[in-house]
Amino acid sequence: MSRSRTRAAAAAVLAALLLTSCAVEEVAGSDDDAAAPAGSGQAMAALDELTVKGRAPKTGYDRKKFGSPWADTDGNSCNTRDDILQRDLDDVKLRDDDCTADSGTLTDDPYTGTSIPYEKGRSKIDIEHIVALGDAWQKGAHRWDPAKRIALANDPLNLLAVEASANRQKGDADAATWLPSNTSFRCEYIALQIAVKQKYELWVTAAEKRAMSRVLTTCPAQQLPTGDAAPTEAPPRFSAPK
């Protein structure tokens, strides 16, 4: 099974998300936010469209409010974790159930740039929420119905196989406080975060927007990945606490 960052970043671009205008309006109260340069790509234009607000309190956050980990929301009889391992690893060997990834290799890990072998039960690979669930909670998800939170937690657009210690170092950080050490992936990483926040109508803080803009000035033509157009609400058979 071959893998590229384009596939791992779910780079199919949907026409419905094309942003034809590159004009940028300043966000009130954040005069020091960077403006998109002329000729900028979809990612910079989409960043400018995101709502800028302060971070809400983390009061009430609980991972359980995003549903059971790795729920099979797409109904393919494989859990989300194994779906992403099959998507992102090379040379995947499956168990007899044709779902469970038993071994493989994460070639050129997006966060560290290293190659990491995978063996079930001895994994040094995590499935990462590109927009952390704790960050999402503080930027809009605390207001959502459970179905939308479950969808975000299992949306392939928001998931990536990465080196475990880098994922845990990131925690719930946004772009203002954490970026991958693999600088060659930063533009794609920021574009993915913007795509997720646009899709789920999550906001960014002023500091987060500045950090995202600084990265995108190094790649002004960066396009916006869109994933596989997974719905923003999980099927009614899934539930989570409100």
QUIJO-V818370 format. One record per pair of residues at least 6 apart in sequence whose C-alpha atoms are under 6 Angstrom apart, sorted by the first residue. I is the first residue (numbers start at 1). J is the second residue. D is the distance in Angstrom with one decimal. If there is no record, write none. Layout:
# QUIJO-V818370
i: <I	I>
j: <J	J>
d: <D	D>
This chain:
# QUIJO-V818370
i: <1	1	2	8	10	11	13	13	22	33	40	40	41	41	41	41	42	42	43	43	43	43	50	51	52	52	52	52	53	54	55	56	58	65	65	66	66	67	67	70	70	70	71	72	72	78	82	82	89	89	89	90	90	91	92	92	93	93	94	94	94	102	102	103	103	104	105	105	105	106	106	107	108	108	109	109	111	111	112	112	113	124	125	125	125	126	126	126	127	127	128	128	129	129	130	130	131	132	134	135	139	139	140	146	146	147	147	148	148	150	151	151	151	157	175	175	176	176	176	191>
j: <90	91	90	88	227	225	225	226	45	210	220	221	220	221	222	223	223	224	191	222	223	224	203	203	203	204	205	206	205	205	138	138	138	240	241	149	150	150	240	79	80	81	79	79	80	99	100	101	104	105	106	104	105	104	103	104	102	103	100	101	102	119	120	118	119	118	116	117	118	115	116	115	114	115	115	162	180	182	181	182	182	164	162	163	164	161	162	164	160	161	159	160	158	159	158	159	193	172	172	172	202	203	202	240	242	233	234	232	233	234	232	233	234	227	208	211	207	208	211	224>
d: <5.3	5.4	5.7	5.6	4.4	4.4	5.8	5.6	5.8	5.4	4.8	5.2	5.8	4.0	5.1	5.4	4.8	5.4	5.5	5.8	5.3	4.9	6.0	4.9	5.7	5.0	5.3	6.0	5.2	5.3	5.6	4.6	5.7	5.2	5.1	4.9	4.7	5.2	4.7	5.5	4.6	5.6	5.7	4.6	5.7	5.3	5.7	5.9	5.8	5.3	4.8	5.7	5.1	5.1	5.7	4.3	5.6	5.3	5.5	4.7	5.3	5.9	5.1	5.1	4.5	5.1	5.8	4.4	5.4	5.7	5.1	4.6	4.9	4.9	5.9	5.8	4.8	5.3	5.8	4.9	5.6	5.3	5.5	4.8	4.7	5.7	5.5	4.8	5.5	4.5	5.4	5.2	5.5	4.9	5.2	5.9	5.8	5.1	5.4	5.5	5.6	5.3	5.4	5.5	6.0	4.9	4.9	5.6	4.4	6.0	5.4	5.2	4.9	4.8	5.5	6.0	5.8	4.5	5.2	5.6>
